[in-house]
Amino acid sequence: MSEDLPAQKLRTGPRHVAIIMDGNGRWAQARGRPRLFGHHAGAKRVKEIVRACAPLGVEYLTIFGFSTENWKRTQAEVTGLMSLFRQYIRKEARSLKAEGVRVRFIGDRPGLDTKLQALMDELEELTAENTGVNLTIALNYGGRDEVARATQRLAQDVADGTLKPEDVNEETLPKYLDTCVLPDPDLVVRTSGEARISNFLLWQSAYAEYEFIDTLWPDFSKEEFRKLVEAYSARDRRFGAVSA
């Protein structure tokens, strides 16, 4: 298929793809390198996949950068990852702006380093007017944590009298989630051969299609991404109904 595939040819493709980018550490260890070497390689892969979205008609890309459970890793790895996030934002800010990518961050932001928080705020503001691919980066994110935080805000509104208890339903809660301005993901991909969702977008992915692939994230190519998008287009999505 041509590299300059026009988006309109994939009208049935996923509008929103979410990716659990797994396998950086194993990729590095297989090469006799430290785990952080793999994380740096994985960061470079993000740029390629972001650029592959628009030609395939993918408007929203959400990536799992750092989970609430990742704090359990060694101090050296966590420190290295936080440094990598700061480097990525500083290095890529201008190109993201120039390429029309709008960047958002989700997760428990106050739990991150204040300098990193400031860079996140700056990048969001810098790209706020962009109308191209919507890139959402989940940092210090956990699906259960997100729902708990959303429920706290919802409960506060009920206590304040701005929301009636009888008005709380499955359409109300999403307005309190970190992803309130995003459509739900159509396709969730996890690399590295693991077949679990690891607390990622639990509410939002209720009707998403899943692909668990063996490729380690640093080896995940735009061609493989294209194949997953095309495979999604062939699926019969019934949302609980029955095909005619």
Short mmCIF file of the C-alpha atoms (twelve columns), coordinates in Angstrom:
data_MODEL
# 
_entry.id   MODEL 
# 
loop_
_atom_site.group_PDB 
_atom_site.id 
_atom_site.type_symbol 
_atom_site.label_atom_id 
_atom_site.label_alt_id 
_atom_site.label_comp_id 
_atom_site.label_asym_id 
_atom_site.label_seq_id 
_atom_site.Cartn_x 
_atom_site.Cartn_y 
_atom_site.Cartn_z 
_atom_site.pdbx_PDB_model_num 
ATOM 1   C CA . MET A 1   0.000   0.000   0.000  1 
ATOM 2   C CA . SER A 2   1.242   3.469   -0.820 1 
ATOM 3   C CA . GLU A 3   2.988   5.478   1.903  1 
ATOM 4   C CA . ASP A 4   0.847   8.517   1.061  1 
ATOM 5   C CA . LEU A 5   -2.427  6.692   1.700  1 
ATOM 6   C CA . PRO A 6   -5.166  9.324   2.004  1 
ATOM 7   C CA . ALA A 7   -7.084  9.161   5.275  1 
ATOM 8   C CA . GLN A 8   -10.481 9.046   3.571  1 
ATOM 9   C CA . LYS A 9   -9.753  5.579   2.191  1 
ATOM 10  C CA . LEU A 10  -9.886  4.169   5.713  1 
ATOM 11  C CA . ARG A 11  -13.246 5.582   6.793  1 
ATOM 12  C CA . THR A 12  -13.996 2.488   8.900  1 
ATOM 13  C CA . GLY A 13  -10.634 2.624   10.630 1 
ATOM 14  C CA . PRO A 14  -10.088 3.557   14.275 1 
ATOM 15  C CA . ARG A 15  -10.415 7.210   15.121 1 
ATOM 16  C CA . HIS A 16  -8.628  6.748   18.448 1 
ATOM 17  C CA . VAL A 17  -5.808  4.267   19.069 1 
ATOM 18  C CA . ALA A 18  -4.345  3.704   22.527 1 
ATOM 19  C CA . ILE A 19  -1.023  1.920   22.988 1 
ATOM 20  C CA . ILE A 20  0.576   0.217   25.979 1 
ATOM 21  C CA . MET A 21  4.209   0.605   24.966 1 
ATOM 22  C CA . ASP A 22  5.781   -2.459  26.552 1 
ATOM 23  C CA . GLY A 23  9.102   -4.216  26.091 1 
ATOM 24  C CA . ASN A 24  11.693  -1.438  26.243 1 
ATOM 25  C CA . GLY A 25  13.645  -3.063  29.071 1 
ATOM 26  C CA . ARG A 26  13.685  -6.525  27.513 1 
ATOM 27  C CA . TRP A 27  14.692  -5.038  24.169 1 
ATOM 28  C CA . ALA A 28  17.720  -3.410  25.804 1 
ATOM 29  C CA . GLN A 29  18.671  -6.437  27.891 1 
ATOM 30  C CA . ALA A 30  18.611  -8.657  24.792 1 
ATOM 31  C CA . ARG A 31  21.318  -6.357  23.433 1 
ATOM 32  C CA . GLY A 32  23.361  -6.366  26.605 1 
ATOM 33  C CA . ARG A 33  22.420  -2.778  27.398 1 
ATOM 34  C CA . PRO A 34  20.819  -1.190  30.474 1 
ATOM 35  C CA . ARG A 35  17.031  -0.855  30.578 1 
ATOM 36  C CA . LEU A 36  17.176  2.917   30.124 1 
ATOM 37  C CA . PHE A 37  18.789  2.364   26.722 1 
ATOM 38  C CA . GLY A 38  15.569  0.656   25.711 1 
ATOM 39  C CA . HIS A 39  13.448  3.504   27.051 1 
ATOM 40  C CA . HIS A 40  15.388  5.993   24.947 1 
ATOM 41  C CA . ALA A 41  14.881  3.790   21.886 1 
ATOM 42  C CA . GLY A 42  11.187  3.594   22.707 1 
ATOM 43  C CA . ALA A 43  10.899  7.375   22.909 1 
ATOM 44  C CA . LYS A 44  12.246  7.651   19.372 1 
ATOM 45  C CA . ARG A 45  9.623   5.147   18.195 1 
ATOM 46  C CA . VAL A 46  6.843   7.387   19.526 1 
ATOM 47  C CA . LYS A 47  7.746   10.098  17.042 1 
ATOM 48  C CA . GLU A 48  7.486   7.710   14.090 1 
ATOM 49  C CA . ILE A 49  4.104   6.355   15.163 1 
ATOM 50  C CA . VAL A 50  2.690   9.841   15.761 1 
ATOM 51  C CA . ARG A 51  3.658   10.785  12.220 1 
ATOM 52  C CA . ALA A 52  2.020   7.623   10.868 1 
ATOM 53  C CA . CYS A 53  -1.384  8.477   12.374 1 
ATOM 54  C CA . ALA A 54  -2.733  11.163  10.039 1 
ATOM 55  C CA . PRO A 55  -2.216  9.233   6.770  1 
ATOM 56  C CA . LEU A 56  -4.169  6.351   8.305  1 
ATOM 57  C CA . GLY A 57  -7.037  8.524   9.495  1 
ATOM 58  C CA . VAL A 58  -6.137  8.136   13.176 1 
ATOM 59  C CA . GLU A 59  -7.065  11.410  14.852 1 
ATOM 60  C CA . TYR A 60  -6.237  10.499  18.456 1 
ATOM 61  C CA . LEU A 61  -3.254  8.577   19.817 1 
ATOM 62  C CA . THR A 62  -2.943  7.860   23.533 1 
ATOM 63  C CA . ILE A 63  0.248   6.274   24.863 1 
ATOM 64  C CA . PHE A 64  1.010   4.798   28.278 1 
ATOM 65  C CA . GLY A 65  4.242   6.457   29.373 1 
ATOM 66  C CA . PHE A 66  4.427   5.780   33.120 1 
ATOM 67  C CA . SER A 67  1.918   4.045   35.357 1 
ATOM 68  C CA . THR A 68  1.074   4.556   39.012 1 
ATOM 69  C CA . GLU A 69  2.608   1.109   39.552 1 
ATOM 70  C CA . ASN A 70  5.903   1.977   37.838 1 
ATOM 71  C CA . TRP A 71  7.101   3.744   40.997 1 
ATOM 72  C CA . LYS A 72  7.869   0.216   42.262 1 
ATOM 73  C CA . ARG A 73  10.803  -0.038  39.846 1 
ATOM 74  C CA . THR A 74  14.364  0.673   40.957 1 
ATOM 75  C CA . GLN A 75  15.162  4.236   41.930 1 
ATOM 76  C CA . ALA A 76  17.732  4.412   39.144 1 
ATOM 77  C CA . GLU A 77  15.183  3.456   36.485 1 
ATOM 78  C CA . VAL A 78  12.496  5.796   37.811 1 
ATOM 79  C CA . THR A 79  14.950  8.693   37.988 1 
ATOM 80  C CA . GLY A 80  16.136  7.916   34.473 1 
ATOM 81  C CA . LEU A 81  12.579  7.794   33.142 1 
ATOM 82  C CA . MET A 82  11.701  11.148  34.686 1 
ATOM 83  C CA . SER A 83  14.808  12.640  33.128 1 
ATOM 84  C CA . LEU A 84  13.849  11.100  29.783 1 
ATOM 85  C CA . PHE A 85  10.370  12.647  29.952 1 
ATOM 86  C CA . ARG A 86  11.863  16.078  30.585 1 
ATOM 87  C CA . GLN A 87  14.343  15.612  27.714 1 
ATOM 88  C CA . TYR A 88  11.604  14.431  25.354 1 
ATOM 89  C CA . ILE A 89  9.414   17.451  26.022 1 
ATOM 90  C CA . ARG A 90  12.275  19.928  25.622 1 
ATOM 91  C CA . LYS A 91  13.568  18.253  22.464 1 
ATOM 92  C CA . GLU A 92  10.266  17.603  20.701 1 
ATOM 93  C CA . ALA A 93  8.208   20.658  21.677 1 
ATOM 94  C CA . ARG A 94  9.017   22.715  18.599 1 
ATOM 95  C CA . SER A 95  8.558   19.896  16.097 1 
ATOM 96  C CA . LEU A 96  5.258   18.869  17.703 1 
ATOM 97  C CA . LYS A 97  4.078   22.441  17.415 1 
ATOM 98  C CA . ALA A 98  5.278   22.740  13.799 1 
ATOM 99  C CA . GLU A 99  3.672   19.436  12.774 1 
ATOM 100 C CA . GLY A 100 0.285   20.435  14.164 1 
ATOM 101 C CA . VAL A 101 0.209   17.844  16.954 1 
ATOM 102 C CA . ARG A 102 -1.863  18.751  19.987 1 
ATOM 103 C CA . VAL A 103 -0.430  17.297  23.176 1 
ATOM 104 C CA . ARG A 104 -2.304  16.521  26.376 1 
ATOM 105 C CA . PHE A 105 -1.224  14.716  29.537 1 
ATOM 106 C CA . ILE A 106 -3.425  12.546  31.752 1 
ATOM 107 C CA . GLY A 107 -2.714  11.041  35.139 1 
ATOM 108 C CA . ASP A 108 -2.087  12.205  38.688 1 
ATOM 109 C CA . ARG A 109 -0.008  15.244  37.759 1 
ATOM 110 C CA . PRO A 110 0.618   16.528  41.316 1 
ATOM 111 C CA . GLY A 111 2.465   13.292  42.033 1 
ATOM 112 C CA . LEU A 112 5.195   14.217  39.535 1 
ATOM 113 C CA . ASP A 113 8.253   16.424  39.907 1 
ATOM 114 C CA . THR A 114 7.343   20.130  39.774 1 
ATOM 115 C CA . LYS A 115 9.826   20.822  36.966 1 
ATOM 116 C CA . LEU A 116 8.287   18.070  34.873 1 
ATOM 117 C CA . GLN A 117 4.809   19.383  35.640 1 
ATOM 118 C CA . ALA A 118 5.871   22.836  34.422 1 
ATOM 119 C CA . LEU A 119 7.195   21.401  31.155 1 
ATOM 120 C CA . MET A 120 3.965   19.454  30.666 1 
ATOM 121 C CA . ASP A 121 1.927   22.619  31.195 1 
ATOM 122 C CA . GLU A 122 4.108   24.538  28.740 1 
ATOM 123 C CA . LEU A 123 3.810   21.872  26.028 1 
ATOM 124 C CA . GLU A 124 0.041   21.699  26.405 1 
ATOM 125 C CA . GLU A 125 -0.195  25.468  26.121 1 
ATOM 126 C CA . LEU A 126 2.223   25.583  23.185 1 
ATOM 127 C CA . THR A 127 0.205   23.081  21.155 1 
ATOM 128 C CA . ALA A 128 -3.281  24.074  22.342 1 
ATOM 129 C CA . GLU A 129 -4.235  25.639  18.992 1 
ATOM 130 C CA . ASN A 130 -2.959  22.750  16.869 1 
ATOM 131 C CA . THR A 131 -5.574  20.894  14.858 1 
ATOM 132 C CA . GLY A 132 -3.656  17.812  13.712 1 
ATOM 133 C CA . VAL A 133 -3.166  14.526  15.555 1 
ATOM 134 C CA . ASN A 134 -4.199  14.610  19.217 1 
ATOM 135 C CA . LEU A 135 -1.390  12.992  21.221 1 
ATOM 136 C CA . THR A 136 -2.269  12.121  24.811 1 
ATOM 137 C CA . ILE A 137 0.521   10.946  27.093 1 
ATOM 138 C CA . ALA A 138 -0.393  9.071   30.275 1 
ATOM 139 C CA . LEU A 139 2.122   9.863   33.036 1 
ATOM 140 C CA . ASN A 140 1.689   8.669   36.609 1 
ATOM 141 C CA . TYR A 141 -1.537  7.203   35.320 1 
ATOM 142 C CA . GLY A 142 -3.649  4.299   36.537 1 
ATOM 143 C CA . GLY A 143 -7.187  3.517   35.465 1 
ATOM 144 C CA . ARG A 144 -8.411  2.753   38.983 1 
ATOM 145 C CA . ASP A 145 -6.718  5.875   40.332 1 
ATOM 146 C CA . GLU A 146 -8.361  7.953   37.599 1 
ATOM 147 C CA . VAL A 147 -11.831 6.602   38.417 1 
ATOM 148 C CA . ALA A 148 -11.231 7.163   42.140 1 
ATOM 149 C CA . ARG A 149 -10.168 10.769  41.557 1 
ATOM 150 C CA . ALA A 150 -13.133 11.331  39.237 1 
ATOM 151 C CA . THR A 151 -15.505 9.885   41.841 1 
ATOM 152 C CA . GLN A 152 -14.097 12.212  44.489 1 
ATOM 153 C CA . ARG A 153 -14.807 15.240  42.299 1 
ATOM 154 C CA . LEU A 154 -18.260 13.940  41.452 1 
ATOM 155 C CA . ALA A 155 -19.023 13.309  45.144 1 
ATOM 156 C CA . GLN A 156 -17.908 16.831  45.988 1 
ATOM 157 C CA . ASP A 157 -20.323 18.262  43.423 1 
ATOM 158 C CA . VAL A 158 -23.127 16.173  44.937 1 
ATOM 159 C CA . ALA A 159 -22.184 17.447  48.400 1 
ATOM 160 C CA . ASP A 160 -22.108 21.026  47.116 1 
ATOM 161 C CA . GLY A 161 -25.541 20.622  45.578 1 
ATOM 162 C CA . THR A 162 -24.412 21.244  41.988 1 
ATOM 163 C CA . LEU A 163 -25.166 17.643  40.993 1 
ATOM 164 C CA . LYS A 164 -28.167 15.582  42.038 1 
ATOM 165 C CA . PRO A 165 -27.530 11.948  43.091 1 
ATOM 166 C CA . GLU A 166 -30.249 10.749  40.710 1 
ATOM 167 C CA . ASP A 167 -28.402 12.395  37.835 1 
ATOM 168 C CA . VAL A 168 -25.288 10.254  38.355 1 
ATOM 169 C CA . ASN A 169 -25.133 7.638   35.610 1 
ATOM 170 C CA . GLU A 170 -22.742 6.187   33.062 1 
ATOM 171 C CA . GLU A 171 -22.905 9.410   31.057 1 
ATOM 172 C CA . THR A 172 -22.073 11.580  34.065 1 
ATOM 173 C CA . LEU A 173 -18.873 9.961   35.328 1 
ATOM 174 C CA . PRO A 174 -16.889 10.315  32.062 1 
ATOM 175 C CA . LYS A 175 -17.207 14.101  32.402 1 
ATOM 176 C CA . TYR A 176 -15.007 13.846  35.496 1 
ATOM 177 C CA . LEU A 177 -12.336 11.592  33.978 1 
ATOM 178 C CA . ASP A 178 -8.933  12.844  32.799 1 
ATOM 179 C CA . THR A 179 -10.042 11.998  29.254 1 
ATOM 180 C CA . CYS A 180 -13.273 14.013  29.373 1 
ATOM 181 C CA . VAL A 181 -12.429 15.889  26.152 1 
ATOM 182 C CA . LEU A 182 -11.392 12.758  24.240 1 
ATOM 183 C CA . PRO A 183 -13.459 10.118  22.433 1 
ATOM 184 C CA . ASP A 184 -13.162 6.596   23.810 1 
ATOM 185 C CA . PRO A 185 -10.423 4.490   22.186 1 
ATOM 186 C CA . ASP A 186 -11.523 2.266   19.322 1 
ATOM 187 C CA . LEU A 187 -8.394  0.124   19.336 1 
ATOM 188 C CA . VAL A 188 -6.015  -0.692  22.188 1 
ATOM 189 C CA . VAL A 189 -2.633  -2.214  21.314 1 
ATOM 190 C CA . ARG A 190 -0.165  -3.789  23.696 1 
ATOM 191 C CA . THR A 191 3.298   -4.702  22.507 1 
ATOM 192 C CA . SER A 192 5.801   -7.255  23.868 1 
ATOM 193 C CA . GLY A 193 3.637   -10.382 24.045 1 
ATOM 194 C CA . GLU A 194 1.899   -9.623  27.335 1 
ATOM 195 C CA . ALA A 195 -1.885  -10.154 27.227 1 
ATOM 196 C CA . ARG A 196 -3.182  -7.860  29.951 1 
ATOM 197 C CA . ILE A 197 -4.386  -4.256  30.079 1 
ATOM 198 C CA . SER A 198 -2.394  -3.208  33.162 1 
ATOM 199 C CA . ASN A 199 -4.880  -0.697  34.569 1 
ATOM 200 C CA . PHE A 200 -4.966  1.382   31.367 1 
ATOM 201 C CA . LEU A 201 -8.102  3.323   30.354 1 
ATOM 202 C CA . LEU A 202 -10.378 0.907   32.195 1 
ATOM 203 C CA . TRP A 203 -13.603 2.871   31.802 1 
ATOM 204 C CA . GLN A 204 -12.887 4.227   28.344 1 
ATOM 205 C CA . SER A 205 -11.966 0.890   26.760 1 
ATOM 206 C CA . ALA A 206 -15.167 -0.962  27.636 1 
ATOM 207 C CA . TYR A 207 -15.937 -1.519  23.939 1 
ATOM 208 C CA . ALA A 208 -12.479 -1.127  22.424 1 
ATOM 209 C CA . GLU A 209 -10.960 -3.767  20.183 1 
ATOM 210 C CA . TYR A 210 -7.705  -5.219  21.565 1 
ATOM 211 C CA . GLU A 211 -4.532  -6.369  19.843 1 
ATOM 212 C CA . PHE A 212 -1.802  -8.080  21.855 1 
ATOM 213 C CA . ILE A 213 1.298   -8.425  19.698 1 
ATOM 214 C CA . ASP A 214 4.711   -9.983  20.310 1 
ATOM 215 C CA . THR A 215 6.774   -7.089  18.930 1 
ATOM 216 C CA . LEU A 216 8.770   -5.197  21.547 1 
ATOM 217 C CA . TRP A 217 7.958   -1.492  21.496 1 
ATOM 218 C CA . PRO A 218 11.306  -0.233  20.108 1 
ATOM 219 C CA . ASP A 219 10.788  -2.568  17.128 1 
ATOM 220 C CA . PHE A 220 7.164   -1.540  16.513 1 
ATOM 221 C CA . SER A 221 7.154   -0.060  13.011 1 
ATOM 222 C CA . LYS A 222 4.730   2.189   11.180 1 
ATOM 223 C CA . GLU A 223 4.098   -0.712  8.798  1 
ATOM 224 C CA . GLU A 224 2.970   -2.939  11.666 1 
ATOM 225 C CA . PHE A 225 0.851   -0.057  12.947 1 
ATOM 226 C CA . ARG A 226 -0.724  0.233   9.499  1 
ATOM 227 C CA . LYS A 227 -1.583  -3.476  9.466  1 
ATOM 228 C CA . LEU A 228 -3.300  -3.225  12.845 1 
ATOM 229 C CA . VAL A 229 -5.353  -0.252  11.662 1 
ATOM 230 C CA . GLU A 230 -6.371  -2.108  8.513  1 
ATOM 231 C CA . ALA A 231 -7.248  -5.254  10.500 1 
ATOM 232 C CA . TYR A 232 -9.500  -3.172  12.733 1 
ATOM 233 C CA . SER A 233 -11.308 -1.901  9.646  1 
ATOM 234 C CA . ALA A 234 -12.337 -5.463  8.809  1 
ATOM 235 C CA . ARG A 235 -13.881 -6.169  12.209 1 
ATOM 236 C CA . ASP A 236 -17.629 -6.367  12.753 1 
ATOM 237 C CA . ARG A 237 -18.283 -4.071  15.714 1 
ATOM 238 C CA . ARG A 238 -21.781 -4.737  17.097 1 
ATOM 239 C CA . PHE A 239 -21.645 -3.124  20.578 1 
ATOM 240 C CA . GLY A 240 -23.910 -5.815  21.999 1 
ATOM 241 C CA . ALA A 241 -26.275 -5.904  19.055 1 
ATOM 242 C CA . VAL A 242 -26.592 -8.519  16.318 1 
ATOM 243 C CA . SER A 243 -25.481 -7.982  12.740 1 
ATOM 244 C CA . ALA A 244 -28.272 -7.712  10.194 1 
# 
